[in-house]
Structures are given as C-alpha cells and as structure tokens.
Amino acid sequence: MVMKASAQSETLTIPAGKFKATCLQLMDEVVAGKLNLTVTKRGKPVMFITAPPKQMPEQPRSFIGAGKGMMTIHGDIVSALPNEWAVLEDDD
C-alpha cells in the first residue's frame, strides 16, 4: 500500500481485493472527508474515489411543463377538421 499526503485529506492507494474487503468502512471515511482512494488492479489504477461536493448541483428541471406560457392557441383545436382534402388522381 502507498499513502500520499494531501492538504485536505490523505490519499490512499489500495488494491482492489483489500478495497472489496473493507469497502463500507472506507466509504464512511471518504464521505467524512478524511480520505481519498485510488483503487488498483494488478498495480494499475482503475478508479479514484473522492467525497461528493458539499453542495450537490441542482437537479435539472423536468421537461414536463417546461413550455408552459410559451405558446398561444388561436382558433378551435377541439373540433374535427373540415373534410377539404383534395385527392390527386392520375387520369390515364
């Protein structure tokens, strides 16, 4: 295991097998802001784990109702359309 010091929290490099065995404890330390993790597999880094930002970004608004007040209806949109369709016929 390799440990590096950081200004905010320490960074721990840990093999995947050890991470798997102590995952819940390590996650608690990461969330508390005490630790950042680099997980390795066969000595190569495969992931970096850090705590989420203190203030999570705002969730995007739902698209349902997003256009409210942006359109104006002119005329009757409920009644059936008049049957004024012209059919093109080929006179051969």
BELFENGI-V329785 format. One line per field, one symbol per residue. burial: + if it has 16 or more other C-alpha atoms within 10 Angstrom, else -. A space follows every 10 residues. Layout:
burial = ???
//
This chain:
burial = --------++ ++++++--+- -----++-++ +-+-++++++ --------++ +--------- ---------- ---------- ---------- --
//
